[in-house]
Amino acid sequence: MKVRIIPEVRHYFYEIQYIMYEKDYFSYYEDSERYIEELITDIKKNLPAKRSKPAPEHFDKYGKEMEYATFRKNKHTTWYAFFDVYKDNEEIIYLVRHIENNHTAAQYL
């Protein structure tokens, strides 16, 4: 099994780490970087083992018939990874197409 992340999501990760630093969620940019690196590692390592649910229609603009899984980072923030699952030469691939957190997506879930 492999977990892959599309370039748009990777770009969003780097934008969000800058935004979190600018909005003083983290005192140091390095802490914001570490937070995002840990989130990416968590997704890549644990997504295949997570219980997933069908993504609501609201998220179809990122891909049809996706699933999503949750990644809780702290008591205030849960991240949602939206993904497709497919086979490539007998290997199962989890393709992360979108990511949001409870502050922006909870009302749609």
N, CA, C and O atoms as a GROMACS GRO file, in nm:
protein
  436
    1MET      N    1   0.084  -0.119   0.000
    1MET     CA    2   0.000   0.000   0.000
    1MET      C    3   0.088   0.124   0.000
    1MET      O    4   0.192   0.129   0.065
    2LYS      N    5   0.042   0.224  -0.074
    2LYS     CA    6   0.112   0.352  -0.079
    2LYS      C    7   0.011   0.464  -0.060
    2LYS      O    8  -0.105   0.453  -0.099
    3VAL      N    9   0.058   0.570   0.000
    3VAL     CA   10  -0.022   0.692   0.012
    3VAL      C   11   0.051   0.798  -0.069
    3VAL      O   12   0.168   0.826  -0.047
    4ARG      N   13  -0.022   0.856  -0.164
    4ARG     CA   14   0.033   0.964  -0.246
    4ARG      C   15  -0.051   1.088  -0.225
    4ARG      O   16  -0.171   1.081  -0.198
    5ILE      N   17   0.014   1.202  -0.237
    5ILE     CA   18  -0.054   1.331  -0.216
    5ILE      C   19  -0.036   1.413  -0.344
    5ILE      O   20   0.076   1.431  -0.391
    6ILE      N   21  -0.148   1.462  -0.399
    6ILE     CA   22  -0.137   1.537  -0.524
    6ILE      C   23  -0.065   1.670  -0.498
    6ILE      O   24  -0.066   1.720  -0.386
    7PRO      N   25  -0.002   1.728  -0.601
    7PRO     CA   26   0.075   1.851  -0.584
    7PRO      C   27  -0.004   1.968  -0.525
    7PRO      O   28   0.051   2.047  -0.448
    8GLU      N   29  -0.132   1.980  -0.560
    8GLU     CA   30  -0.213   2.090  -0.506
    8GLU      C   31  -0.226   2.081  -0.354
    8GLU      O   32  -0.226   2.183  -0.285
    9VAL      N   33  -0.236   1.961  -0.303
    9VAL     CA   34  -0.246   1.943  -0.158
    9VAL      C   35  -0.111   1.973  -0.092
    9VAL      O   36  -0.106   2.036   0.013
   10ARG      N   37  -0.004   1.928  -0.154
   10ARG     CA   38   0.130   1.959  -0.100
   10ARG      C   39   0.151   2.110  -0.096
   10ARG      O   40   0.205   2.163   0.001
   11HIS      N   41   0.108   2.179  -0.201
   11HIS     CA   42   0.120   2.325  -0.205
   11HIS      C   43   0.038   2.388  -0.091
   11HIS      O   44   0.083   2.482  -0.026
   12TYR      N   45  -0.082   2.337  -0.070
   12TYR     CA   46  -0.167   2.388   0.038
   12TYR      C   47  -0.100   2.369   0.175
   12TYR      O   48  -0.108   2.457   0.260
   13PHE      N   49  -0.034   2.254   0.195
   13PHE     CA   50   0.036   2.232   0.321
   13PHE      C   51   0.138   2.343   0.346
   13PHE      O   52   0.149   2.393   0.458
   14TYR      N   53   0.212   2.380   0.244
   14TYR     CA   54   0.314   2.483   0.262
   14TYR      C   55   0.253   2.621   0.281
   14TYR      O   56   0.308   2.704   0.354
   15GLU      N   57   0.140   2.646   0.217
   15GLU     CA   58   0.069   2.773   0.240
   15GLU      C   59   0.019   2.780   0.384
   15GLU      O   60   0.034   2.882   0.451
   16ILE      N   61  -0.041   2.671   0.430
   16ILE     CA   62  -0.102   2.672   0.563
   16ILE      C   63   0.003   2.685   0.673
   16ILE      O   64  -0.023   2.746   0.776
   17GLN      N   65   0.121   2.628   0.652
   17GLN     CA   66   0.223   2.643   0.757
   17GLN      C   67   0.265   2.789   0.768
   17GLN      O   68   0.293   2.836   0.879
   18TYR      N   69   0.269   2.861   0.658
   18TYR     CA   70   0.302   3.004   0.661
   18TYR      C   71   0.188   3.083   0.727
   18TYR      O   72   0.212   3.171   0.809
   19ILE      N   73   0.064   3.050   0.690
   19ILE     CA   74  -0.053   3.120   0.746
   19ILE      C   75  -0.060   3.099   0.898
   19ILE      O   76  -0.087   3.194   0.972
   20MET      N   77  -0.036   2.977   0.944
   20MET     CA   78  -0.042   2.951   1.088
   20MET      C   79   0.064   3.030   1.164
   20MET      O   80   0.040   3.076   1.275
   21TYR      N   81   0.179   3.045   1.103
   21TYR     CA   82   0.284   3.125   1.166
   21TYR      C   83   0.244   3.274   1.166
   21TYR      O   84   0.256   3.341   1.268
   22GLU      N   85   0.197   3.324   1.052
   22GLU     CA   86   0.159   3.465   1.041
   22GLU      C   87   0.045   3.502   1.136
   22GLU      O   88   0.040   3.614   1.186
   23LYS      N   89  -0.046   3.409   1.161
   23LYS     CA   90  -0.159   3.436   1.250
   23LYS      C   91  -0.128   3.401   1.395
   23LYS      O   92  -0.218   3.396   1.479
   24ASP      N   93   0.000   3.378   1.424
   24ASP     CA   94   0.048   3.353   1.560
   24ASP      C   95  -0.008   3.226   1.626
   24ASP      O   96  -0.021   3.220   1.748
   25TYR      N   97  -0.041   3.126   1.545
   25TYR     CA   98  -0.072   2.995   1.602
   25TYR      C   99   0.057   2.931   1.654
   25TYR      O  100   0.054   2.849   1.746
   26PHE      N  101   0.169   2.970   1.594
   26PHE     CA  102   0.301   2.924   1.636
   26PHE      C  103   0.392   3.044   1.650
   26PHE      O  104   0.387   3.136   1.567
   27SER      N  105   0.475   3.045   1.752
   27SER     CA  106   0.568   3.156   1.774
   27SER      C  107   0.684   3.154   1.677
   27SER      O  108   0.740   3.258   1.642
   28TYR      N  109   0.721   3.034   1.633
   28TYR     CA  110   0.835   3.019   1.543
   28TYR      C  111   0.791   2.946   1.417
   28TYR      O  112   0.711   2.852   1.422
   29TYR      N  113   0.844   2.990   1.305
   29TYR     CA  114   0.811   2.927   1.178
   29TYR      C  115   0.849   2.779   1.179
   29TYR      O  116   0.779   2.697   1.121
   30GLU      N  117   0.958   2.746   1.244
   30GLU     CA  118   1.004   2.607   1.252
   30GLU      C  119   0.900   2.518   1.320
   30GLU      O  120   0.885   2.401   1.284
   31ASP      N  121   0.828   2.573   1.419
   31ASP     CA  122   0.724   2.495   1.487
   31ASP      C  123   0.607   2.468   1.392
   31ASP      O  124   0.548   2.360   1.393
   32SER      N  125   0.574   2.567   1.311
   32SER     CA  126   0.469   2.550   1.211
   32SER      C  127   0.510   2.445   1.108
   32SER      O  128   0.429   2.361   1.069
   33GLU      N  129   0.635   2.449   1.065
   33GLU     CA  130   0.688   2.349   0.972
   33GLU      C  131   0.678   2.209   1.031
   33GLU      O  132   0.636   2.115   0.965
   34ARG      N  133   0.718   2.196   1.156
   34ARG     CA  134   0.717   2.067   1.223
   34ARG      C  135   0.573   2.012   1.233
   34ARG      O  136   0.549   1.893   1.212
   35TYR      N  137   0.479   2.100   1.265
   35TYR     CA  138   0.338   2.062   1.275
   35TYR      C  139   0.290   2.001   1.142
   35TYR      O  140   0.226   1.896   1.141
   36ILE      N  141   0.320   2.069   1.033
   36ILE     CA  142   0.277   2.021   0.901
   36ILE      C  143   0.351   1.893   0.864
   36ILE      O  144   0.290   1.801   0.809
   37GLU      N  145   0.479   1.886   0.891
   37GLU     CA  146   0.555   1.764   0.862
   37GLU      C  147   0.498   1.645   0.939
   37GLU      O  148   0.487   1.535   0.884
   38GLU      N  149   0.461   1.667   1.064
   38GLU     CA  150   0.402   1.560   1.144
   38GLU      C  151   0.265   1.519   1.090
   38GLU      O  152   0.231   1.401   1.090
   39LEU      N  153   0.187   1.616   1.043
   39LEU     CA  154   0.057   1.585   0.984
   39LEU      C  155   0.075   1.502   0.856
   39LEU      O  156   0.005   1.403   0.837
   40ILE      N  157   0.167   1.542   0.771
   40ILE     CA  158   0.193   1.467   0.647
   40ILE      C  159   0.239   1.325   0.681
   40ILE      O  160   0.193   1.228   0.620
   41THR      N  161   0.329   1.312   0.776
   41THR     CA  162   0.378   1.180   0.817
   41THR      C  163   0.263   1.095   0.871
   41THR      O  164   0.253   0.977   0.838
   42ASP      N  165   0.178   1.154   0.952
   42ASP     CA  166   0.064   1.082   1.008
   42ASP      C  167  -0.027   1.031   0.896
   42ASP      O  168  -0.070   0.916   0.898
   43ILE      N  169  -0.056   1.116   0.801
   43ILE     CA  170  -0.142   1.077   0.688
   43ILE      C  171  -0.077   0.965   0.608
   43ILE      O  172  -0.142   0.865   0.578
   44LYS      N  173   0.050   0.981   0.574
   44LYS     CA  174   0.117   0.879   0.492
   44LYS      C  175   0.129   0.745   0.564
   44LYS      O  176   0.119   0.640   0.502
   45LYS      N  177   0.150   0.750   0.693
   45LYS     CA  178   0.170   0.628   0.770
   45LYS      C  179   0.039   0.559   0.807
   45LYS      O  180   0.030   0.437   0.805
   46ASN      N  181  -0.064   0.638   0.840
   46ASN     CA  182  -0.183   0.581   0.901
   46ASN      C  183  -0.310   0.582   0.817
   46ASN      O  184  -0.409   0.518   0.856
   47LEU      N  185  -0.312   0.651   0.705
   47LEU     CA  186  -0.435   0.659   0.625
   47LEU      C  187  -0.492   0.521   0.591
   47LEU      O  188  -0.613   0.501   0.607
   48PRO      N  189  -0.412   0.425   0.545
   48PRO     CA  190  -0.471   0.294   0.510
   48PRO      C  191  -0.540   0.224   0.627
   48PRO      O  192  -0.631   0.144   0.605
   49ALA      N  193  -0.500   0.252   0.749
   49ALA     CA  194  -0.558   0.186   0.866
   49ALA      C  195  -0.678   0.261   0.924
   49ALA      O  196  -0.749   0.208   1.010
   50LYS      N  197  -0.700   0.383   0.878
   50LYS     CA  198  -0.808   0.465   0.933
   50LYS      C  199  -0.944   0.420   0.881
   50LYS      O  200  -0.957   0.372   0.769
   51ARG      N  201  -1.044   0.436   0.966
   51ARG     CA  202  -1.182   0.415   0.922
   51ARG      C  203  -1.220   0.536   0.837
   51ARG      O  204  -1.195   0.650   0.876
   52SER      N  205  -1.278   0.511   0.721
   52SER     CA  206  -1.314   0.622   0.634
   52SER      C  207  -1.465   0.624   0.612
   52SER      O  208  -1.536   0.527   0.637
   53LYS      N  209  -1.510   0.739   0.564
   53LYS     CA  210  -1.651   0.760   0.532
   53LYS      C  211  -1.660   0.819   0.392
   53LYS      O  212  -1.564   0.880   0.344
   54PRO      N  213  -1.774   0.802   0.327
   54PRO     CA  214  -1.791   0.868   0.196
   54PRO      C  215  -1.792   1.020   0.213
   54PRO      O  216  -1.856   1.073   0.305
   55ALA      N  217  -1.723   1.090   0.126
   55ALA     CA  218  -1.720   1.236   0.132
   55ALA      C  219  -1.853   1.292   0.082
   55ALA      O  220  -1.906   1.244  -0.018
   56PRO      N  221  -1.907   1.393   0.150
   56PRO     CA  222  -2.030   1.457   0.103
   56PRO      C  223  -2.011   1.522  -0.034
   56PRO      O  224  -1.899   1.552  -0.076
   57GLU      N  225  -2.122   1.544  -0.103
   57GLU     CA  226  -2.121   1.605  -0.237
   57GLU      C  227  -2.046   1.738  -0.241
   57GLU      O  228  -1.987   1.773  -0.343
   58HIS      N  229  -2.049   1.810  -0.134
   58HIS     CA  230  -1.981   1.941  -0.130
   58HIS      C  231  -1.836   1.930  -0.177
   58HIS      O  232  -1.783   2.025  -0.235
   59PHE      N  233  -1.772   1.817  -0.153
   59PHE     CA  234  -1.631   1.799  -0.185
   59PHE      C  235  -1.608   1.737  -0.322
   59PHE      O  236  -1.494   1.707  -0.358
   60ASP      N  237  -1.714   1.717  -0.400
   60ASP     CA  238  -1.701   1.658  -0.535
   60ASP      C  239  -1.616   1.743  -0.628
   60ASP      O  240  -1.564   1.692  -0.727
   61LYS      N  241  -1.601   1.871  -0.599
   61LYS     CA  242  -1.518   1.956  -0.685
   61LYS      C  243  -1.371   1.915  -0.680
   61LYS      O  244  -1.293   1.955  -0.766
   62TYR      N  245  -1.333   1.835  -0.581
   62TYR     CA  246  -1.196   1.787  -0.569
   62TYR      C  247  -1.180   1.644  -0.622
   62TYR      O  248  -1.068   1.596  -0.640
   63GLY      N  249  -1.291   1.578  -0.646
   63GLY     CA  250  -1.290   1.442  -0.697
   63GLY      C  251  -1.422   1.374  -0.664
   63GLY      O  252  -1.476   1.393  -0.555
   64LYS      N  253  -1.472   1.298  -0.756
   64LYS     CA  254  -1.601   1.231  -0.736
   64LYS      C  255  -1.584   1.104  -0.652
   64LYS      O  256  -1.485   1.033  -0.661
   65GLU      N  257  -1.686   1.080  -0.570
   65GLU     CA  258  -1.695   0.958  -0.490
   65GLU      C  259  -1.571   0.932  -0.404
   65GLU      O  260  -1.525   0.819  -0.393
   66MET      N  261  -1.519   1.038  -0.345
   66MET     CA  262  -1.404   1.023  -0.256
   66MET      C  263  -1.449   0.972  -0.119
   66MET      O  264  -1.568   0.968  -0.088
   67GLU      N  265  -1.352   0.935  -0.041
   67GLU     CA  266  -1.372   0.902   0.099
   67GLU      C  267  -1.291   1.002   0.180
   67GLU      O  268  -1.208   1.075   0.126
   68TYR      N  269  -1.317   1.005   0.311
   68TYR     CA  270  -1.234   1.090   0.396
   68TYR      C  271  -1.207   1.020   0.528
   68TYR      O  272  -1.285   0.936   0.574
   69ALA      N  273  -1.095   1.056   0.587
   69ALA     CA  274  -1.056   1.005   0.718
   69ALA      C  275  -1.012   1.122   0.804
   69ALA      O  276  -0.972   1.226   0.752
   70THR      N  277  -1.020   1.106   0.935
   70THR     CA  278  -0.987   1.214   1.027
   70THR      C  279  -0.851   1.194   1.092
   70THR      O  280  -0.808   1.081   1.117
   71PHE      N  281  -0.785   1.306   1.119
   71PHE     CA  282  -0.655   1.308   1.187
   71PHE      C  283  -0.660   1.418   1.292
   71PHE      O  284  -0.654   1.537   1.259
   72ARG      N  285  -0.671   1.378   1.416
   72ARG     CA  286  -0.681   1.475   1.525
   72ARG      C  287  -0.540   1.518   1.568
   72ARG      O  288  -0.458   1.434   1.606
   73LYS      N  289  -0.514   1.648   1.561
   73LYS     CA  290  -0.382   1.699   1.596
   73LYS      C  291  -0.377   1.752   1.739
   73LYS      O  292  -0.273   1.743   1.805
   74ASN      N  293  -0.486   1.807   1.787
   74ASN     CA  294  -0.493   1.855   1.925
   74ASN      C  295  -0.640   1.868   1.962
   74ASN      O  296  -0.727   1.832   1.883
   75LYS      N  297  -0.669   1.918   2.080
   75LYS     CA  298  -0.809   1.922   2.124
   75LYS      C  299  -0.895   2.021   2.046
   75LYS      O  300  -1.017   2.018   2.057
   76HIS      N  301  -0.832   2.107   1.967
   76HIS     CA  302  -0.907   2.207   1.891
   76HIS      C  303  -0.912   2.178   1.741
   76HIS      O  304  -0.999   2.231   1.671
   77THR      N  305  -0.822   2.096   1.691
   77THR     CA  306  -0.811   2.081   1.546
   77THR      C  307  -0.807   1.936   1.502
   77THR      O  308  -0.725   1.856   1.547
   78THR      N  309  -0.898   1.906   1.412
   78THR     CA  310  -0.902   1.777   1.343
   78THR      C  311  -0.889   1.804   1.195
   78THR      O  312  -0.958   1.890   1.140
   79TRP      N  313  -0.802   1.731   1.129
   79TRP     CA  314  -0.783   1.743   0.985
   79TRP      C  315  -0.858   1.630   0.916
   79TRP      O  316  -0.868   1.519   0.967
   80TYR      N  317  -0.912   1.661   0.798
   80TYR     CA  318  -0.984   1.564   0.716
   80TYR      C  319  -0.907   1.547   0.586
   80TYR      O  320  -0.887   1.642   0.511
   81ALA      N  321  -0.865   1.424   0.560
   81ALA     CA  322  -0.796   1.392   0.434
   81ALA      C  323  -0.898   1.325   0.342
   81ALA      O  324  -0.956   1.222   0.376
   82PHE      N  325  -0.918   1.384   0.225
   82PHE     CA  326  -1.012   1.333   0.126
   82PHE      C  327  -0.931   1.260   0.019
   82PHE      O  328  -0.832   1.313  -0.032
   83PHE      N  329  -0.973   1.139  -0.013
   83PHE     CA  330  -0.888   1.055  -0.098
   83PHE      C  331  -0.968   0.957  -0.182
   83PHE      O  332  -1.085   0.930  -0.156
   84ASP      N  333  -0.900   0.904  -0.285
   84ASP     CA  334  -0.948   0.793  -0.367
   84ASP      C  335  -0.859   0.674  -0.338
   84ASP      O  336  -0.745   0.688  -0.295
   85VAL      N  337  -0.913   0.556  -0.362
   85VAL     CA  338  -0.836   0.433  -0.350
   85VAL      C  339  -0.844   0.361  -0.484
   85VAL      O  340  -0.952   0.344  -0.540
   86TYR      N  341  -0.729   0.320  -0.535
   86TYR     CA  342  -0.728   0.244  -0.661
   86TYR      C  343  -0.611   0.148  -0.660
   86TYR      O  344  -0.523   0.155  -0.574
   87LYS      N  345  -0.611   0.058  -0.756
   87LYS     CA  346  -0.503  -0.039  -0.770
   87LYS      C  347  -0.415  -0.002  -0.887
   87LYS      O  348  -0.463   0.042  -0.992
   88ASP      N  349  -0.286  -0.019  -0.868
   88ASP     CA  350  -0.188   0.001  -0.974
   88ASP      C  351  -0.096  -0.120  -0.972
   88ASP      O  352  -0.011  -0.134  -0.883
   89ASN      N  353  -0.112  -0.209  -1.070
   89ASN     CA  354  -0.033  -0.333  -1.075
   89ASN      C  355  -0.039  -0.410  -0.943
   89ASN      O  356   0.064  -0.446  -0.886
   90GLU      N  357  -0.160  -0.433  -0.897
   90GLU     CA  358  -0.184  -0.510  -0.774
   90GLU      C  359  -0.149  -0.436  -0.646
   90GLU      O  360  -0.169  -0.489  -0.537
   91GLU      N  361  -0.096  -0.315  -0.656
   91GLU     CA  362  -0.065  -0.237  -0.535
   91GLU      C  363  -0.180  -0.139  -0.510
   91GLU      O  364  -0.227  -0.072  -0.601
   92ILE      N  365  -0.223  -0.132  -0.385
   92ILE     CA  366  -0.331  -0.040  -0.348
   92ILE      C  367  -0.271   0.098  -0.322
   92ILE      O  368  -0.175   0.113  -0.246
   93ILE      N  369  -0.329   0.198  -0.389
   93ILE     CA  370  -0.283   0.337  -0.379
   93ILE      C  371  -0.394   0.421  -0.316
   93ILE      O  372  -0.510   0.417  -0.358
   94TYR      N  373  -0.356   0.498  -0.215
   94TYR     CA  374  -0.445   0.597  -0.154
   94TYR      C  375  -0.397   0.732  -0.206
   94TYR      O  376  -0.286   0.775  -0.176
   95LEU      N  377  -0.482   0.798  -0.283
   95LEU     CA  378  -0.445   0.927  -0.343
   95LEU      C  379  -0.519   1.040  -0.272
   95LEU      O  380  -0.640   1.055  -0.287
   96VAL      N  381  -0.445   1.119  -0.194
   96VAL     CA  382  -0.504   1.231  -0.120
   96VAL      C  383  -0.523   1.347  -0.216
   96VAL      O  384  -0.428   1.400  -0.274
   97ARG      N  385  -0.651   1.387  -0.233
   97ARG     CA  386  -0.687   1.490  -0.330
   97ARG      C  387  -0.720   1.626  -0.265
   97ARG      O  388  -0.720   1.729  -0.332
   98HIS      N  389  -0.749   1.622  -0.136
   98HIS     CA  390  -0.789   1.746  -0.068
   98HIS      C  391  -0.770   1.727   0.081
   98HIS      O  392  -0.774   1.615   0.133
   99ILE      N  393  -0.749   1.838   0.150
   99ILE     CA  394  -0.738   1.834   0.297
   99ILE      C  395  -0.797   1.963   0.352
   99ILE      O  396  -0.778   2.072   0.296
  100GLU      N  397  -0.870   1.949   0.462
  100GLU     CA  398  -0.925   2.065   0.533
  100GLU      C  399  -0.929   2.029   0.681
  100GLU      O  400  -0.912   1.914   0.720
  101ASN      N  401  -0.952   2.132   0.762
  101ASN     CA  402  -0.966   2.103   0.904
  101ASN      C  403  -1.107   2.137   0.951
  101ASN      O  404  -1.188   2.190   0.875
  102ASN      N  405  -1.135   2.107   1.076
  102ASN     CA  406  -1.269   2.128   1.130
  102ASN      C  407  -1.310   2.275   1.130
  102ASN      O  408  -1.429   2.305   1.131
  103HIS      N  409  -1.215   2.367   1.128
  103HIS     CA  410  -1.249   2.509   1.128
  103HIS      C  411  -1.309   2.554   0.996
  103HIS      O  412  -1.380   2.654   0.990
  104THR      N  413  -1.280   2.480   0.888
  104THR     CA  414  -1.331   2.520   0.756
  104THR      C  415  -1.430   2.419   0.697
  104THR      O  416  -1.509   2.455   0.609
  105ALA      N  417  -1.427   2.294   0.742
  105ALA     CA  418  -1.506   2.191   0.675
  105ALA      C  419  -1.615   2.127   0.761
  105ALA      O  420  -1.701   2.057   0.708
  106ALA      N  421  -1.612   2.149   0.890
  106ALA     CA  422  -1.703   2.075   0.980
  106ALA      C  423  -1.850   2.091   0.942
  106ALA      O  424  -1.927   1.996   0.954
  107GLN      N  425  -1.889   2.208   0.896
  107GLN     CA  426  -2.030   2.231   0.865
  107GLN      C  427  -2.077   2.148   0.746
  107GLN      O  428  -2.198   2.131   0.727
  108TYR      N  429  -1.984   2.095   0.664
  108TYR     CA  430  -2.021   2.014   0.547
  108TYR      C  431  -2.018   1.865   0.577
  108TYR      O  432  -2.064   1.784   0.496
  109LEU      N  433  -1.963   1.828   0.690
  109LEU     CA  434  -1.952   1.686   0.724
  109LEU      C  435  -2.060   1.652   0.820
  109LEU      O  436  -2.070   1.537   0.863
   0.00000   0.00000   0.00000
